[in-house]
């Protein structure tokens, strides 16, 4: 369809002319207006085990670090007393 004001050819589905900005009454393309839907990936058992192992190692590292810092503080305190 052409623009009623300037005669420029309008693309299907456009509402306004790209040349002059006049309203163009072109019919919108027919068909579904939705995106393809795909389910989210399901976590596999191997991924869950790896995540649990990683979390366990992180907790163990924090506990070990706290034990080392606490032991060093206790040793420092005992040396000052003695």
SEFIZA-3560 file (N, C-alpha, C; in Angstrom, 3 decimals):
REM SEFIZA-3560
<numar><xx>0.846</xx><yy>-1.174</yy><zz>0.000</zz><atom>N</atom></numar>
<numar><xx>0.000</xx><yy>0.000</yy><zz>0.000</zz><atom>CA</atom></numar>
<numar><xx>0.893</xx><yy>1.239</yy><zz>0.000</zz><atom>C</atom></numar>
<numar><xx>0.441</xx><yy>2.289</yy><zz>-0.642</zz><atom>N</atom></numar>
<numar><xx>1.201</xx><yy>3.529</yy><zz>-0.719</zz><atom>CA</atom></numar>
<numar><xx>0.689</xx><yy>4.541</yy><zz>0.300</zz><atom>C</atom></numar>
<numar><xx>1.576</xx><yy>5.465</yy><zz>0.686</zz><atom>N</atom></numar>
<numar><xx>1.215</xx><yy>6.537</yy><zz>1.617</zz><atom>CA</atom></numar>
<numar><xx>0.200</xx><yy>7.462</yy><zz>0.938</zz><atom>C</atom></numar>
<numar><xx>-0.886</xx><yy>7.832</yy><zz>1.614</zz><atom>N</atom></numar>
<numar><xx>-1.885</xx><yy>8.705</yy><zz>1.015</zz><atom>CA</atom></numar>
<numar><xx>-1.389</xx><yy>10.143</yy><zz>0.813</zz><atom>C</atom></numar>
<numar><xx>-0.367</xx><yy>10.550</yy><zz>1.588</zz><atom>N</atom></numar>
<numar><xx>0.118</xx><yy>11.919</yy><zz>1.478</zz><atom>CA</atom></numar>
<numar><xx>1.213</xx><yy>12.074</yy><zz>0.426</zz><atom>C</atom></numar>
<numar><xx>2.274</xx><yy>11.215</yy><zz>0.488</zz><atom>N</atom></numar>
<numar><xx>3.426</xx><yy>11.415</yy><zz>-0.400</zz><atom>CA</atom></numar>
<numar><xx>3.567</xx><yy>10.327</yy><zz>-1.473</zz><atom>C</atom></numar>
<numar><xx>2.839</xx><yy>9.232</yy><zz>-1.357</zz><atom>N</atom></numar>
<numar><xx>2.892</xx><yy>8.187</yy><zz>-2.365</zz><atom>CA</atom></numar>
<numar><xx>4.009</xx><yy>7.177</yy><zz>-2.164</zz><atom>C</atom></numar>
<numar><xx>4.790</xx><yy>7.302</yy><zz>-1.096</zz><atom>N</atom></numar>
<numar><xx>5.885</xx><yy>6.374</yy><zz>-0.784</zz><atom>CA</atom></numar>
<numar><xx>5.290</xx><yy>4.987</yy><zz>-0.494</zz><atom>C</atom></numar>
<numar><xx>5.956</xx><yy>3.949</yy><zz>-0.977</zz><atom>N</atom></numar>
<numar><xx>5.493</xx><yy>2.585</yy><zz>-0.706</zz><atom>CA</atom></numar>
<numar><xx>5.713</xx><yy>2.265</yy><zz>0.768</zz><atom>C</atom></numar>
<numar><xx>4.691</xx><yy>1.745</yy><zz>1.409</zz><atom>N</atom></numar>
<numar><xx>4.759</xx><yy>1.411</yy><zz>2.833</zz><atom>CA</atom></numar>
<numar><xx>4.897</xx><yy>-0.093</yy><zz>2.997</zz><atom>C</atom></numar>
<numar><xx>5.705</xx><yy>-0.498</yy><zz>3.976</zz><atom>N</atom></numar>
<numar><xx>5.869</xx><yy>-1.922</yy><zz>4.260</zz><atom>CA</atom></numar>
<numar><xx>4.625</xx><yy>-2.437</yy><zz>4.974</zz><atom>C</atom></numar>
<numar><xx>4.266</xx><yy>-3.694</yy><zz>4.766</zz><atom>N</atom></numar>
<numar><xx>3.095</xx><yy>-4.255</yy><zz>5.458</zz><atom>CA</atom></numar>
<numar><xx>3.300</xx><yy>-4.226</yy><zz>6.978</zz><atom>C</atom></numar>
<numar><xx>2.262</xx><yy>-3.821</yy><zz>7.695</zz><atom>N</atom></numar>
<numar><xx>2.297</xx><yy>-3.794</yy><zz>9.147</zz><atom>CA</atom></numar>
<numar><xx>2.740</xx><yy>-2.467</yy><zz>9.728</zz><atom>C</atom></numar>
<numar><xx>3.218</xx><yy>-1.517</yy><zz>8.891</zz><atom>N</atom></numar>
<numar><xx>3.634</xx><yy>-0.220</yy><zz>9.416</zz><atom>CA</atom></numar>
<numar><xx>2.422</xx><yy>0.671</yy><zz>9.618</zz><atom>C</atom></numar>
<numar><xx>2.490</xx><yy>1.560</yy><zz>10.589</zz><atom>N</atom></numar>
<numar><xx>1.383</xx><yy>2.465</yy><zz>10.876</zz><atom>CA</atom></numar>
<numar><xx>1.636</xx><yy>3.866</yy><zz>10.328</zz><atom>C</atom></numar>
<numar><xx>2.925</xx><yy>4.223</yy><zz>10.144</zz><atom>N</atom></numar>
<numar><xx>3.262</xx><yy>5.558</yy><zz>9.687</zz><atom>CA</atom></numar>
<numar><xx>4.231</xx><yy>5.487</yy><zz>8.526</zz><atom>C</atom></numar>
<numar><xx>4.175</xx><yy>6.466</yy><zz>7.655</zz><atom>N</atom></numar>
<numar><xx>5.049</xx><yy>6.541</yy><zz>6.492</zz><atom>CA</atom></numar>
<numar><xx>6.463</xx><yy>6.894</yy><zz>6.934</zz><atom>C</atom></numar>
<numar><xx>7.460</xx><yy>6.196</yy><zz>6.407</zz><atom>N</atom></numar>
<numar><xx>8.848</xx><yy>6.464</yy><zz>6.753</zz><atom>CA</atom></numar>
<numar><xx>9.338</xx><yy>7.764</yy><zz>6.129</zz><atom>C</atom></numar>
<numar><xx>8.703</xx><yy>8.235</yy><zz>5.057</zz><atom>N</atom></numar>
<numar><xx>9.125</xx><yy>9.448</yy><zz>4.351</zz><atom>CA</atom></numar>
<numar><xx>8.550</xx><yy>10.707</yy><zz>4.998</zz><atom>C</atom></numar>
<numar><xx>7.211</xx><yy>10.743</yy><zz>5.182</zz><atom>N</atom></numar>
<numar><xx>6.573</xx><yy>11.979</yy><zz>5.655</zz><atom>CA</atom></numar>
<numar><xx>5.937</xx><yy>11.863</yy><zz>7.041</zz><atom>C</atom></numar>
<numar><xx>5.778</xx><yy>10.644</yy><zz>7.571</zz><atom>N</atom></numar>
<numar><xx>5.206</xx><yy>10.459</yy><zz>8.902</zz><atom>CA</atom></numar>
<numar><xx>3.701</xx><yy>10.389</yy><zz>8.942</zz><atom>C</atom></numar>
<numar><xx>3.048</xx><yy>10.411</yy><zz>7.798</zz><atom>N</atom></numar>
<numar><xx>1.583</xx><yy>10.333</yy><zz>7.762</zz><atom>CA</atom></numar>
<numar><xx>1.132</xx><yy>8.927</yy><zz>8.165</zz><atom>C</atom></numar>
<numar><xx>-0.074</xx><yy>8.863</yy><zz>8.710</zz><atom>N</atom></numar>
<numar><xx>-0.630</xx><yy>7.574</yy><zz>9.121</zz><atom>CA</atom></numar>
<numar><xx>-0.974</xx><yy>6.761</yy><zz>7.878</zz><atom>C</atom></numar>
<numar><xx>-0.532</xx><yy>5.515</yy><zz>7.869</zz><atom>N</atom></numar>
<numar><xx>-0.785</xx><yy>4.598</yy><zz>6.767</zz><atom>CA</atom></numar>
<numar><xx>-1.622</xx><yy>3.456</yy><zz>7.313</zz><atom>C</atom></numar>
<numar><xx>-2.751</xx><yy>3.213</yy><zz>6.726</zz><atom>N</atom></numar>
<numar><xx>-3.638</xx><yy>2.155</yy><zz>7.202</zz><atom>CA</atom></numar>
<numar><xx>-3.363</xx><yy>0.861</yy><zz>6.453</zz><atom>C</atom></numar>
<numar><xx>-2.219</xx><yy>0.258</yy><zz>6.740</zz><atom>N</atom></numar>
<numar><xx>-1.919</xx><yy>-1.032</yy><zz>6.118</zz><atom>CA</atom></numar>
<numar><xx>-2.346</xx><yy>-2.128</yy><zz>7.071</zz><atom>C</atom></numar>
<numar><xx>-2.883</xx><yy>-3.194</yy><zz>6.558</zz><atom>N</atom></numar>
<numar><xx>-3.299</xx><yy>-4.284</yy><zz>7.446</zz><atom>CA</atom></numar>
<numar><xx>-2.078</xx><yy>-4.966</yy><zz>8.075</zz><atom>C</atom></numar>
<numar><xx>-2.209</xx><yy>-5.293</yy><zz>9.337</zz><atom>N</atom></numar>
<numar><xx>-1.138</xx><yy>-5.998</yy><zz>10.038</zz><atom>CA</atom></numar>
<numar><xx>-1.068</xx><yy>-7.435</yy><zz>9.543</zz><atom>C</atom></numar>
<numar><xx>0.112</xx><yy>-8.013</yy><zz>9.506</zz><atom>N</atom></numar>
<numar><xx>0.223</xx><yy>-9.398</yy><zz>9.063</zz><atom>CA</atom></numar>
<numar><xx>-0.534</xx><yy>-10.339</yy><zz>9.999</zz><atom>C</atom></numar>
<numar><xx>-1.212</xx><yy>-11.286</yy><zz>9.404</zz><atom>N</atom></numar>
<numar><xx>-1.989</xx><yy>-12.243</yy><zz>10.186</zz><atom>CA</atom></numar>
<numar><xx>-1.101</xx><yy>-13.402</yy><zz>10.627</zz><atom>C</atom></numar>
<numar><xx>-1.356</xx><yy>-13.921</yy><zz>11.787</zz><atom>N</atom></numar>
<numar><xx>-0.597</xx><yy>-15.057</yy><zz>12.286</zz><atom>CA</atom></numar>
<numar><xx>-0.353</xx><yy>-14.904</yy><zz>13.782</zz><atom>C</atom></numar>
<numar><xx>0.177</xx><yy>-15.922</yy><zz>14.385</zz><atom>N</atom></numar>
<numar><xx>0.415</xx><yy>-15.854</yy><zz>15.823</zz><atom>CA</atom></numar>
<numar><xx>1.514</xx><yy>-14.832</yy><zz>16.155</zz><atom>C</atom></numar>
<numar><xx>1.342</xx><yy>-14.189</yy><zz>17.313</zz><atom>N</atom></numar>
<numar><xx>2.298</xx><yy>-13.183</yy><zz>17.759</zz><atom>CA</atom></numar>
<numar><xx>2.885</xx><yy>-13.646</yy><zz>19.093</zz><atom>C</atom></numar>
<numar><xx>3.443</xx><yy>-14.804</yy><zz>19.124</zz><atom>N</atom></numar>
<numar><xx>4.052</xx><yy>-15.320</yy><zz>20.337</zz><atom>CA</atom></numar>
<numar><xx>5.412</xx><yy>-15.904</yy><zz>19.990</zz><atom>C</atom></numar>
<numar><xx>6.243</xx><yy>-15.981</yy><zz>21.000</zz><atom>N</atom></numar>
<numar><xx>7.565</xx><yy>-16.554</yy><zz>20.800</zz><atom>CA</atom></numar>
<numar><xx>7.504</xx><yy>-18.058</yy><zz>21.025</zz><atom>C</atom></numar>
<numar><xx>8.455</xx><yy>-18.719</yy><zz>20.436</zz><atom>N</atom></numar>
<numar><xx>8.573</xx><yy>-20.166</yy><zz>20.640</zz><atom>CA</atom></numar>
<numar><xx>8.907</xx><yy>-20.416</yy><zz>22.107</zz><atom>C</atom></numar>
<numar><xx>8.186</xx><yy>-21.301</yy><zz>22.749</zz><atom>N</atom></numar>
<numar><xx>8.394</xx><yy>-21.595</yy><zz>24.151</zz><atom>CA</atom></numar>
<numar><xx>9.203</xx><yy>-22.871</yy><zz>24.287</zz><atom>C</atom></numar>
<numar><xx>10.187</xx><yy>-22.829</yy><zz>25.134</zz><atom>N</atom></numar>
<numar><xx>10.982</xx><yy>-24.020</yy><zz>25.407</zz><atom>CA</atom></numar>
<numar><xx>11.104</xx><yy>-24.153</yy><zz>26.920</zz><atom>C</atom></numar>
<numar><xx>10.938</xx><yy>-25.347</yy><zz>27.456</zz><atom>N</atom></numar>
<numar><xx>11.046</xx><yy>-25.506</yy><zz>28.909</zz><atom>CA</atom></numar>
<numar><xx>12.477</xx><yy>-25.260</yy><zz>29.372</zz><atom>C</atom></numar>
<numar><xx>12.590</xx><yy>-24.801</yy><zz>30.597</zz><atom>N</atom></numar>
<numar><xx>13.915</xx><yy>-24.602</yy><zz>31.175</zz><atom>CA</atom></numar>
<numar><xx>14.574</xx><yy>-25.956</yy><zz>31.384</zz><atom>C</atom></numar>
<numar><xx>15.887</xx><yy>-26.026</yy><zz>31.258</zz><atom>N</atom></numar>
<numar><xx>16.553</xx><yy>-27.314</yy><zz>31.453</zz><atom>CA</atom></numar>
<numar><xx>16.412</xx><yy>-27.787</yy><zz>32.897</zz><atom>C</atom></numar>
<numar><xx>16.160</xx><yy>-29.055</yy><zz>33.042</zz><atom>N</atom></numar>
<numar><xx>16.016</xx><yy>-29.652</yy><zz>34.360</zz><atom>CA</atom></numar>
<numar><xx>17.405</xx><yy>-30.035</yy><zz>34.868</zz><atom>C</atom></numar>
<numar><xx>17.653</xx><yy>-29.725</yy><zz>36.125</zz><atom>N</atom></numar>
<numar><xx>18.950</xx><yy>-30.056</yy><zz>36.712</zz><atom>CA</atom></numar>
<numar><xx>19.091</xx><yy>-31.569</yy><zz>36.795</zz><atom>C</atom></numar>
<numar><xx>20.189</xx><yy>-32.060</yy><zz>36.302</zz><atom>N</atom></numar>
<numar><xx>20.401</xx><yy>-33.506</yy><zz>36.340</zz><atom>CA</atom></numar>
<numar><xx>20.999</xx><yy>-33.904</yy><zz>37.674</zz><atom>C</atom></numar>
<numar><xx>20.965</xx><yy>-35.160</yy><zz>37.965</zz><atom>N</atom></numar>
<numar><xx>21.461</xx><yy>-35.651</yy><zz>39.247</zz><atom>CA</atom></numar>
<numar><xx>22.950</xx><yy>-35.370</yy><zz>39.413</zz><atom>C</atom></numar>
<numar><xx>23.726</xx><yy>-35.484</yy><zz>38.354</zz><atom>N</atom></numar>
<numar><xx>25.162</xx><yy>-35.228</yy><zz>38.440</zz><atom>CA</atom></numar>
<numar><xx>25.461</xx><yy>-33.791</yy><zz>38.810</zz><atom>C</atom></numar>
<numar><xx>24.662</xx><yy>-32.846</yy><zz>38.281</zz><atom>N</atom></numar>
<numar><xx>24.853</xx><yy>-31.442</yy><zz>38.612</zz><atom>CA</atom></numar>
<numar><xx>24.568</xx><yy>-31.193</yy><zz>40.090</zz><atom>C</atom></numar>
<numar><xx>23.544</xx><yy>-31.838</yy><zz>40.622</zz><atom>N</atom></numar>
<numar><xx>23.196</xx><yy>-31.650</yy><zz>42.030</zz><atom>CA</atom></numar>
<numar><xx>24.295</xx><yy>-32.191</yy><zz>42.925</zz><atom>C</atom></numar>
<numar><xx>24.863</xx><yy>-33.311</yy><zz>42.562</zz><atom>N</atom></numar>
<numar><xx>25.951</xx><yy>-33.870</yy><zz>43.369</zz><atom>CA</atom></numar>
<numar><xx>27.167</xx><yy>-32.967</yy><zz>43.352</zz><atom>C</atom></numar>
<numar><xx>27.485</xx><yy>-32.434</yy><zz>42.183</zz><atom>N</atom></numar>
<numar><xx>28.640</xx><yy>-31.543</yy><zz>42.071</zz><atom>CA</atom></numar>
<numar><xx>28.419</xx><yy>-30.286</yy><zz>42.900</zz><atom>C</atom></numar>
<numar><xx>27.204</xx><yy>-29.751</yy><zz>42.865</zz><atom>N</atom></numar>
<numar><xx>26.906</xx><yy>-28.545</yy><zz>43.642</zz><atom>CA</atom></numar>
<numar><xx>27.004</xx><yy>-28.831</yy><zz>45.137</zz><atom>C</atom></numar>
<numar><xx>26.482</xx><yy>-29.967</yy><zz>45.576</zz><atom>N</atom></numar>
<numar><xx>26.563</xx><yy>-30.323</yy><zz>46.997</zz><atom>CA</atom></numar>
<numar><xx>28.010</xx><yy>-30.504</yy><zz>47.433</zz><atom>C</atom></numar>
<numar><xx>28.813</xx><yy>-31.114</yy><zz>46.589</zz><atom>N</atom></numar>
<numar><xx>30.223</xx><yy>-31.297</yy><zz>46.899</zz><atom>CA</atom></numar>
<numar><xx>30.930</xx><yy>-29.953</yy><zz>47.007</zz><atom>C</atom></numar>
<numar><xx>30.640</xx><yy>-29.053</yy><zz>46.101</zz><atom>N</atom></numar>
<numar><xx>31.257</xx><yy>-27.733</yy><zz>46.123</zz><atom>CA</atom></numar>
<numar><xx>30.870</xx><yy>-26.967</yy><zz>47.384</zz><atom>C</atom></numar>
<numar><xx>29.594</xx><yy>-27.004</yy><zz>47.747</zz><atom>N</atom></numar>
<numar><xx>29.132</xx><yy>-26.314</yy><zz>48.957</zz><atom>CA</atom></numar>
<numar><xx>29.787</xx><yy>-26.932</yy><zz>50.189</zz><atom>C</atom></numar>
<numar><xx>29.881</xx><yy>-28.250</yy><zz>50.229</zz><atom>N</atom></numar>
<numar><xx>30.537</xx><yy>-28.916</yy><zz>51.357</zz><atom>CA</atom></numar>
<numar><xx>31.999</xx><yy>-28.533</yy><zz>51.478</zz><atom>C</atom></numar>
<numar><xx>32.692</xx><yy>-28.452</yy><zz>50.344</zz><atom>N</atom></numar>
<numar><xx>34.103</xx><yy>-28.049</yy><zz>50.377</zz><atom>CA</atom></numar>
<numar><xx>34.257</xx><yy>-26.606</yy><zz>50.843</zz><atom>C</atom></numar>
<numar><xx>33.353</xx><yy>-25.748</yy><zz>50.420</zz><atom>N</atom></numar>
<numar><xx>33.419</xx><yy>-24.343</yy><zz>50.848</zz><atom>CA</atom></numar>
<numar><xx>33.195</xx><yy>-24.221</yy><zz>52.350</zz><atom>C</atom></numar>
<numar><xx>32.224</xx><yy>-24.940</yy><zz>52.863</zz><atom>N</atom></numar>
<numar><xx>31.960</xx><yy>-24.909</yy><zz>54.305</zz><atom>CA</atom></numar>
<numar><xx>33.164</xx><yy>-25.454</yy><zz>55.068</zz><atom>C</atom></numar>
<numar><xx>33.736</xx><yy>-26.538</yy><zz>54.576</zz><atom>N</atom></numar>
<numar><xx>34.918</xx><yy>-27.100</yy><zz>55.220</zz><atom>CA</atom></numar>
<numar><xx>36.085</xx><yy>-26.129</yy><zz>55.219</zz><atom>C</atom></numar>
<numar><xx>36.272</xx><yy>-25.411</yy><zz>54.124</zz><atom>N</atom></numar>
<numar><xx>37.359</xx><yy>-24.436</yy><zz>54.051</zz><atom>CA</atom></numar>
<numar><xx>37.157</xx><yy>-23.302</yy><zz>55.041</zz><atom>C</atom></numar>
<numar><xx>35.922</xx><yy>-22.842</yy><zz>55.199</zz><atom>N</atom></numar>
<numar><xx>35.635</xx><yy>-21.769</yy><zz>56.156</zz><atom>CA</atom></numar>
<numar><xx>35.882</xx><yy>-22.256</yy><zz>57.580</zz><atom>C</atom></numar>
<numar><xx>35.434</xx><yy>-23.455</yy><zz>57.887</zz><atom>N</atom></numar>
<numar><xx>35.644</xx><yy>-24.009</yy><zz>59.234</zz><atom>CA</atom></numar>
<numar><xx>37.137</xx><yy>-24.161</yy><zz>59.508</zz><atom>C</atom></numar>
<numar><xx>37.888</xx><yy>-24.657</yy><zz>58.549</zz><atom>N</atom></numar>
<numar><xx>39.332</xx><yy>-24.815</yy><zz>58.713</zz><atom>CA</atom></numar>
<numar><xx>40.007</xx><yy>-23.464</yy><zz>58.922</zz><atom>C</atom></numar>
<numar><xx>39.613</xx><yy>-22.457</yy><zz>58.149</zz><atom>N</atom></numar>
<numar><xx>40.195</xx><yy>-21.129</yy><zz>58.304</zz><atom>CA</atom></numar>
<numar><xx>39.893</xx><yy>-20.558</yy><zz>59.688</zz><atom>C</atom></numar>
<numar><xx>38.669</xx><yy>-20.745</yy><zz>60.152</zz><atom>N</atom></numar>
<numar><xx>38.322</xx><yy>-20.267</yy><zz>61.493</zz><atom>CA</atom></numar>
<numar><xx>39.116</xx><yy>-21.002</yy><zz>62.573</zz><atom>C</atom></numar>
<numar><xx>39.345</xx><yy>-22.295</yy><zz>62.396</zz><atom>N</atom></numar>
<numar><xx>40.124</xx><yy>-23.066</yy><zz>63.365</zz><atom>CA</atom></numar>
<numar><xx>41.571</xx><yy>-22.582</yy><zz>63.401</zz><atom>C</atom></numar>
<numar><xx>42.140</xx><yy>-22.303</yy><zz>62.242</zz><atom>N</atom></numar>
<numar><xx>43.527</xx><yy>-21.826</yy><zz>62.191</zz><atom>CA</atom></numar>
<numar><xx>43.636</xx><yy>-20.456</yy><zz>62.847</zz><atom>C</atom></numar>
<numar><xx>42.715</xx><yy>-19.562</yy><zz>62.533</zz><atom>N</atom></numar>
<numar><xx>42.753</xx><yy>-18.222</yy><zz>63.121</zz><atom>CA</atom></numar>
<numar><xx>42.513</xx><yy>-18.308</yy><zz>64.624</zz><atom>C</atom></numar>
<numar><xx>41.552</xx><yy>-19.120</yy><zz>65.035</zz><atom>N</atom></numar>
<numar><xx>41.279</xx><yy>-19.276</yy><zz>66.466</zz><atom>CA</atom></numar>
<numar><xx>42.446</xx><yy>-19.907</yy><zz>67.194</zz><atom>C</atom></numar>
<numar><xx>43.079</xx><yy>-20.907</yy><zz>66.588</zz><atom>N</atom></numar>
<numar><xx>44.240</xx><yy>-21.539</yy><zz>67.209</zz><atom>CA</atom></numar>
<numar><xx>45.402</xx><yy>-20.575</yy><zz>67.332</zz><atom>C</atom></numar>
<numar><xx>45.613</xx><yy>-19.770</yy><zz>66.315</zz><atom>N</atom></numar>
<numar><xx>46.697</xx><yy>-18.785</yy><zz>66.372</zz><atom>CA</atom></numar>
<numar><xx>46.411</xx><yy>-17.747</yy><zz>67.449</zz><atom>C</atom></numar>
<numar><xx>45.175</xx><yy>-17.338</yy><zz>67.587</zz><atom>N</atom></numar>
<numar><xx>44.809</xx><yy>-16.357</yy><zz>68.616</zz><atom>CA</atom></numar>
<numar><xx>44.981</xx><yy>-16.955</yy><zz>70.003</zz><atom>C</atom></numar>
<numar><xx>44.589</xx><yy>-18.204</yy><zz>70.173</zz><atom>N</atom></numar>
<numar><xx>44.745</xx><yy>-18.877</yy><zz>71.458</zz><atom>CA</atom></numar>
<numar><xx>46.214</xx><yy>-19.042</yy><zz>71.798</zz><atom>C</atom></numar>
<numar><xx>47.014</xx><yy>-19.439</yy><zz>70.831</zz><atom>N</atom></numar>
<numar><xx>48.448</xx><yy>-19.599</yy><zz>71.060</zz><atom>CA</atom></numar>
<numar><xx>49.095</xx><yy>-18.269</yy><zz>71.434</zz><atom>C</atom></numar>
<numar><xx>48.712</xx><yy>-17.204</yy><zz>70.756</zz><atom>N</atom></numar>
<numar><xx>49.238</xx><yy>-15.881</yy><zz>71.041</zz><atom>CA</atom></numar>
<numar><xx>48.860</xx><yy>-15.467</yy><zz>72.456</zz><atom>C</atom></numar>
<numar><xx>47.621</xx><yy>-15.742</yy><zz>72.855</zz><atom>N</atom></numar>
<numar><xx>47.146</xx><yy>-15.395</yy><zz>74.190</zz><atom>CA</atom></numar>
<numar><xx>47.925</xx><yy>-16.186</yy><zz>75.269</zz><atom>C</atom></numar>
<numar><xx>48.155</xx><yy>-17.461</yy><zz>75.009</zz><atom>N</atom></numar>
<numar><xx>48.865</xx><yy>-18.301</yy><zz>75.982</zz><atom>CA</atom></numar>
<numar><xx>50.335</xx><yy>-17.880</yy><zz>76.117</zz><atom>C</atom></numar>
<numar><xx>50.946</xx><yy>-17.471</yy><zz>75.023</zz><atom>N</atom></numar>
<numar><xx>52.344</xx><yy>-17.028</yy><zz>75.066</zz><atom>CA</atom></numar>
<numar><xx>52.461</xx><yy>-15.747</yy><zz>75.882</zz><atom>C</atom></numar>
<numar><xx>51.478</xx><yy>-14.855</yy><zz>75.762</zz><atom>N</atom></numar>
<numar><xx>51.504</xx><yy>-13.614</yy><zz>76.501</zz><atom>CA</atom></numar>
<numar><xx>51.342</xx><yy>-13.870</yy><zz>77.998</zz><atom>C</atom></numar>
<numar><xx>50.549</xx><yy>-14.894</yy><zz>78.349</zz><atom>N</atom></numar>
<numar><xx>50.339</xx><yy>-15.227</yy><zz>79.763</zz><atom>CA</atom></numar>
<numar><xx>51.585</xx><yy>-15.859</yy><zz>80.375</zz><atom>C</atom></numar>
<numar><xx>52.284</xx><yy>-16.662</yy><zz>79.596</zz><atom>N</atom></numar>
<numar><xx>53.388</xx><yy>-17.445</yy><zz>80.115</zz><atom>CA</atom></numar>
<numar><xx>54.641</xx><yy>-16.715</yy><zz>80.150</zz><atom>C</atom></numar>
//
